[in-house]
């Protein structure tokens, strides 16, 4: 049985291995595996090479595109539409003591 090499081979051009993708994105390796399973960015474009995962740096499913989407999120038109209207402003109420005094003696008001 061959012994594993101490230095893993370089990733294909324009790609990084999962360890480097984890370092670049700040997400854990486990989170990247979970996002790959759910087909979510930034792991959507990843593919296996042997027993390792390669992540593209550029392209629509690449890590750089994911960074751009994080920096400049697209506003969701439905989220603004479905939001609740602002609550009406509550006016201060007169004290109950003054209110009851007016009812008893209208001239006192």
MDAnalysis code that builds the backbone (N, CA, C; Angstrom):
import MDAnalysis as mda
import numpy as np

u = mda.Universe.empty(327, n_residues=109, atom_resindex=np.repeat(np.arange(109), 3), trajectory=True)
u.add_TopologyAttr("name", ["N", "CA", "C"] * 109)
u.add_TopologyAttr("resid", np.arange(1, 110))
u.add_TopologyAttr("resname", ["UNK", "UNK", "UNK", "UNK", "UNK", "UNK", "UNK", "UNK", "UNK", "UNK", "UNK", "UNK", "UNK", "UNK", "UNK", "UNK", "UNK", "UNK", "UNK", "UNK", "UNK", "UNK", "UNK", "UNK", "UNK", "UNK", "UNK", "UNK", "UNK", "UNK", "UNK", "UNK", "UNK", "UNK", "UNK", "UNK", "UNK", "UNK", "UNK", "UNK", "UNK", "UNK", "UNK", "UNK", "UNK", "UNK", "UNK", "UNK", "UNK", "UNK", "UNK", "UNK", "UNK", "UNK", "UNK", "UNK", "UNK", "UNK", "UNK", "UNK", "UNK", "UNK", "UNK", "UNK", "UNK", "UNK", "UNK", "UNK", "UNK", "UNK", "UNK", "UNK", "UNK", "UNK", "UNK", "UNK", "UNK", "UNK", "UNK", "UNK", "UNK", "UNK", "UNK", "UNK", "UNK", "UNK", "UNK", "UNK", "UNK", "UNK", "UNK", "UNK", "UNK", "UNK", "UNK", "UNK", "UNK", "UNK", "UNK", "UNK", "UNK", "UNK", "UNK", "UNK", "UNK", "UNK", "UNK", "UNK", "UNK"])
u.atoms.positions = np.array([
    [0.847, -1.168, 0.000],
    [0.000, 0.000, 0.000],
    [0.895, 1.235, 0.000],
    [0.629, 2.162, -0.935],
    [1.490, 3.351, -0.987],
    [1.228, 4.260, 0.200],
    [2.272, 4.915, 0.645],
    [2.130, 5.851, 1.754],
    [1.648, 7.197, 1.221],
    [0.784, 7.870, 1.967],
    [0.299, 9.169, 1.492],
    [1.436, 10.189, 1.505],
    [1.415, 11.058, 0.522],
    [2.465, 12.072, 0.449],
    [2.213, 13.147, 1.497],
    [3.257, 13.746, 1.972],
    [3.134, 14.788, 2.978],
    [2.566, 16.060, 2.371],
    [2.860, 16.325, 1.117],
    [2.372, 17.520, 0.436],
    [1.276, 17.114, -0.539],
    [0.041, 17.580, -0.301],
    [-1.019, 17.228, -1.235],
    [-0.793, 17.910, -2.578],
    [-1.324, 17.322, -3.646],
    [-1.133, 17.957, -4.948],
    [-1.846, 19.302, -5.000],
    [-1.364, 20.150, -5.895],
    [-1.985, 21.460, -6.053],
    [-3.379, 21.299, -6.642],
    [-4.252, 22.229, -6.282],
    [-5.608, 22.231, -6.835],
    [-5.542, 22.609, -8.307],
    [-6.562, 22.240, -9.086],
    [-6.571, 22.644, -10.494],
    [-6.527, 24.159, -10.620],
    [-6.145, 24.627, -11.770],
    [-6.038, 26.070, -11.999],
    [-7.394, 26.737, -11.783],
    [-7.397, 27.825, -11.004],
    [-8.634, 28.553, -10.737],
    [-9.500, 27.924, -9.658],
    [-8.961, 26.953, -8.939],
    [-9.703, 26.257, -7.891],
    [-8.854, 26.175, -6.622],
    [-9.529, 25.922, -5.498],
    [-8.841, 25.690, -4.226],
    [-9.455, 24.455, -3.575],
    [-8.681, 23.821, -2.701],
    [-9.213, 22.678, -1.960],
    [-10.126, 23.176, -0.846],
    [-10.846, 22.278, -0.229],
    [-11.848, 22.652, 0.772],
    [-11.216, 23.338, 1.983],
    [-10.014, 22.949, 2.359],
    [-9.358, 23.601, 3.505],
    [-9.090, 25.073, 3.217],
    [-8.625, 25.350, 2.012],
    [-8.356, 26.735, 1.626],
    [-9.664, 27.508, 1.453],
    [-10.695, 26.854, 0.918],
    [-12.003, 27.507, 0.775],
    [-12.565, 27.869, 2.143],
    [-12.350, 27.015, 3.118],
    [-12.795, 27.291, 4.483],
    [-12.069, 28.505, 5.045],
    [-10.774, 28.580, 4.807],
    [-9.996, 29.716, 5.295],
    [-10.416, 31.015, 4.598],
    [-10.670, 30.947, 3.294],
    [-11.051, 32.143, 2.536],
    [-12.431, 32.670, 2.936],
    [-13.384, 31.771, 3.093],
    [-14.764, 32.189, 3.363],
    [-15.037, 32.435, 4.833],
    [-14.236, 31.839, 5.709],
    [-14.506, 31.960, 7.137],
    [-15.546, 30.959, 7.612],
    [-15.971, 30.065, 6.735],
    [-16.924, 29.014, 7.099],
    [-16.143, 27.748, 7.446],
    [-16.694, 26.939, 8.328],
    [-16.006, 25.703, 8.688],
    [-16.113, 24.698, 7.553],
    [-15.253, 23.702, 7.592],
    [-15.278, 22.645, 6.581],
    [-16.620, 21.919, 6.644],
    [-17.116, 21.690, 7.831],
    [-18.408, 21.011, 7.978],
    [-19.533, 21.839, 7.354],
    [-19.502, 23.164, 7.542],
    [-20.521, 24.024, 6.940],
    [-20.434, 23.962, 5.420],
    [-19.226, 23.932, 4.871],
    [-19.080, 23.829, 3.421],
    [-19.630, 22.501, 2.905],
    [-19.387, 21.416, 3.637],
    [-19.962, 20.123, 3.239],
    [-21.496, 20.181, 3.295],
    [-22.039, 20.789, 4.351],
    [-23.497, 20.899, 4.462],
    [-24.077, 21.749, 3.342],
    [-23.431, 22.851, 3.016],
    [-23.926, 23.715, 1.941],
    [-23.799, 23.033, 0.587],
    [-22.782, 22.206, 0.429],
    [-22.647, 21.454, -0.831],
    [-23.788, 20.457, -0.952],
    [-24.151, 19.807, 0.145],
    [-25.261, 18.847, 0.136],
    [-26.572, 19.548, -0.212],
    [-26.776, 20.764, 0.308],
    [-28.006, 21.523, 0.050],
    [-27.933, 22.332, -1.243],
    [-26.798, 22.254, -1.934],
    [-26.570, 23.002, -3.184],
    [-26.705, 24.505, -2.966],
    [-26.072, 24.996, -1.894],
    [-26.072, 26.422, -1.567],
    [-24.686, 27.005, -1.809],
    [-24.651, 28.297, -2.047],
    [-23.381, 28.988, -2.256],
    [-22.620, 29.048, -0.936],
    [-21.336, 29.068, -0.927],
    [-20.398, 29.064, -2.022],
    [-20.001, 27.666, -2.473],
    [-20.611, 26.634, -1.917],
    [-20.188, 25.265, -2.225],
    [-20.944, 24.659, -3.392],
    [-21.824, 25.422, -4.029],
    [-22.647, 24.881, -5.106],
    [-21.806, 24.410, -6.285],
    [-20.732, 25.110, -6.592],
    [-19.920, 24.756, -7.754],
    [-18.783, 23.793, -7.461],
    [-18.726, 23.254, -6.262],
    [-17.610, 22.374, -5.915],
    [-17.777, 21.009, -6.585],
    [-16.649, 20.323, -6.751],
    [-16.691, 18.994, -7.353],
    [-15.544, 18.173, -6.770],
    [-15.734, 16.860, -6.690],
    [-14.681, 16.018, -6.114],
    [-13.606, 15.680, -7.138],
    [-12.387, 15.617, -6.643],
    [-11.256, 15.088, -7.404],
    [-10.627, 14.062, -6.480],
    [-10.848, 12.808, -6.785],
    [-10.397, 11.755, -5.886],
    [-11.190, 11.837, -4.588],
    [-10.481, 12.022, -3.479],
    [-11.146, 12.131, -2.172],
    [-11.193, 13.567, -1.659],
    [-10.857, 14.520, -2.500],
    [-10.839, 15.921, -2.083],
    [-11.864, 16.706, -2.876],
    [-12.303, 17.824, -2.309],
    [-13.250, 18.708, -2.980],
    [-12.516, 19.946, -3.494],
    [-12.782, 20.297, -4.737],
    [-12.223, 21.503, -5.336],
    [-13.330, 22.536, -5.456],
    [-13.013, 23.775, -5.085],
    [-13.960, 24.884, -5.146],
    [-13.475, 25.891, -6.166],
    [-14.345, 26.311, -7.113],
    [-13.915, 27.307, -8.092],
    [-13.786, 28.681, -7.441],
    [-12.801, 29.432, -7.881],
    [-12.630, 30.797, -7.381],
    [-13.476, 31.783, -8.174],
    [-13.550, 31.611, -9.487],
    [-14.280, 32.529, -10.356],
    [-15.462, 31.801, -10.991],
    [-16.318, 32.578, -11.648],
    [-17.486, 32.009, -12.300],
    [-18.735, 32.258, -11.469],
    [-19.893, 31.870, -11.998],
    [-21.153, 32.161, -11.295],
    [-21.294, 31.418, -9.965],
    [-20.660, 30.262, -9.831],
    [-20.747, 29.489, -8.588],
    [-19.454, 29.541, -7.787],
    [-18.584, 30.477, -8.099],
    [-17.292, 30.553, -7.446],
    [-17.329, 31.307, -6.131],
    [-16.236, 31.213, -5.423],
    [-16.109, 31.868, -4.120],
    [-16.132, 33.382, -4.277],
    [-15.499, 33.915, -5.320],
    [-15.491, 35.364, -5.517],
    [-16.895, 35.899, -5.793],
    [-17.712, 35.152, -6.546],
    [-19.100, 35.563, -6.795],
    [-19.896, 35.544, -5.493],
    [-19.600, 34.584, -4.627],
    [-20.273, 34.517, -3.325],
    [-19.906, 35.724, -2.474],
    [-18.621, 36.117, -2.512],
    [-18.200, 37.317, -1.773],
    [-18.932, 38.551, -2.279],
    [-19.039, 38.693, -3.606],
    [-19.748, 39.843, -4.167],
    [-21.205, 39.859, -3.737],
    [-21.833, 38.702, -3.699],
    [-23.236, 38.624, -3.263],
    [-23.364, 38.973, -1.781],
    [-22.361, 38.660, -0.975],
    [-22.397, 38.997, 0.448],
    [-22.220, 40.502, 0.646],
    [-21.369, 41.119, -0.175],
    [-21.124, 42.555, -0.041],
    [-22.275, 43.387, -0.583],
    [-22.875, 42.949, -1.680],
    [-23.939, 43.703, -2.344],
    [-25.180, 42.830, -2.495],
    [-25.931, 42.628, -1.426],
    [-27.096, 41.754, -1.543],
    [-28.169, 42.391, -2.434],
    [-28.849, 41.545, -3.175],
    [-29.936, 42.001, -4.038],
    [-31.166, 42.182, -3.162],
    [-31.809, 43.355, -3.193],
    [-32.988, 43.537, -2.355],
    [-34.112, 42.615, -2.815],
    [-34.785, 42.050, -1.857],
    [-35.875, 41.135, -2.138],
    [-37.173, 41.933, -2.193],
    [-37.780, 42.013, -3.369],
    [-39.005, 42.810, -3.539],
    [-40.166, 42.228, -2.742],
    [-40.225, 40.916, -2.608],
    [-41.338, 40.315, -1.873],
    [-41.204, 40.562, -0.373],
    [-39.990, 40.664, 0.129],
    [-39.808, 40.894, 1.557],
    [-40.335, 42.269, 1.945],
    [-40.110, 43.258, 1.104],
    [-40.605, 44.593, 1.409],
    [-42.128, 44.626, 1.313],
    [-42.680, 43.893, 0.349],
    [-44.126, 43.874, 0.154],
    [-44.844, 43.166, 1.302],
    [-44.250, 42.112, 1.824],
    [-44.898, 41.325, 2.869],
    [-44.682, 41.880, 4.271],
    [-43.950, 42.966, 4.385],
    [-43.664, 43.475, 5.714],
    [-44.905, 44.121, 6.322],
    [-44.936, 44.144, 7.627],
    [-46.073, 44.746, 8.329],
    [-46.010, 46.255, 8.239],
    [-47.180, 46.896, 8.198],
    [-47.156, 48.361, 8.223],
    [-46.726, 48.845, 9.597],
    [-46.289, 50.079, 9.699],
    [-45.870, 50.568, 11.011],
    [-47.066, 50.640, 11.956],
    [-46.780, 50.406, 13.202],
    [-47.829, 50.482, 14.215],
    [-48.291, 51.924, 14.362],
    [-49.604, 52.135, 14.587],
    [-50.059, 53.519, 14.778],
    [-49.500, 54.091, 16.066],
    [-49.243, 55.374, 16.044],
    [-48.681, 56.035, 17.211],
    [-49.756, 56.161, 18.275],
    [-49.407, 55.815, 19.479],
    [-50.360, 55.920, 20.573],
    [-50.282, 57.323, 21.167],
    [-51.439, 57.946, 21.283],
    [-51.494, 59.275, 21.870],
    [-51.548, 59.163, 23.380],
    [-50.956, 60.087, 24.074],
    [-51.012, 60.018, 25.537],
    [-52.451, 60.207, 26.010],
    [-52.826, 59.410, 26.972],
    [-54.181, 59.489, 27.524],
    [-54.205, 60.435, 28.710],
    [-55.341, 61.075, 28.847],
    [-55.522, 61.925, 30.025],
    [-55.658, 61.023, 31.238],
    [-55.253, 61.504, 32.341],
    [-55.340, 60.674, 33.538],
    [-56.808, 60.397, 33.866],
    [-57.063, 59.263, 34.449],
    [-58.442, 58.892, 34.775],
    [-59.005, 59.800, 35.854],
    [-58.144, 60.312, 36.684],
    [-58.612, 61.185, 37.750],
    [-59.170, 62.496, 37.186],
    [-58.466, 63.096, 36.215],
    [-58.948, 64.324, 35.602],
    [-60.210, 64.048, 34.790],
    [-60.257, 62.886, 34.155],
    [-61.424, 62.536, 33.350],
    [-62.669, 62.403, 34.232],
    [-62.554, 61.765, 35.343],
    [-63.710, 61.581, 36.219],
    [-64.132, 62.917, 36.844],
    [-63.212, 63.845, 37.087],
    [-63.539, 65.135, 37.634],
    [-64.374, 65.952, 36.633],
    [-64.047, 65.873, 35.320],
    [-64.813, 66.574, 34.298],
    [-66.231, 66.048, 34.208],
    [-66.383, 64.749, 34.367],
    [-67.727, 64.188, 34.297],
    [-68.585, 64.667, 35.468],
    [-67.994, 64.811, 36.653],
    [-68.760, 65.211, 37.812],
    [-69.096, 66.696, 37.774],
    [-68.152, 67.532, 37.385],
    [-68.374, 68.968, 37.364],
    [-67.849, 69.551, 36.059],
    [-68.703, 69.736, 35.036],
    [-68.238, 70.249, 33.745],
    [-67.627, 71.631, 33.868],
    [-67.976, 72.422, 34.854],
    [-67.403, 73.754, 35.004],
    [-65.961, 73.692, 35.481],
    [-65.523, 72.578, 36.068],
    [-64.153, 72.446, 36.580],
    [-63.156, 72.264, 35.432],
    [-63.623, 71.893, 34.299],
    [-62.730, 71.636, 33.153],
    [-62.346, 72.881, 32.485],
])
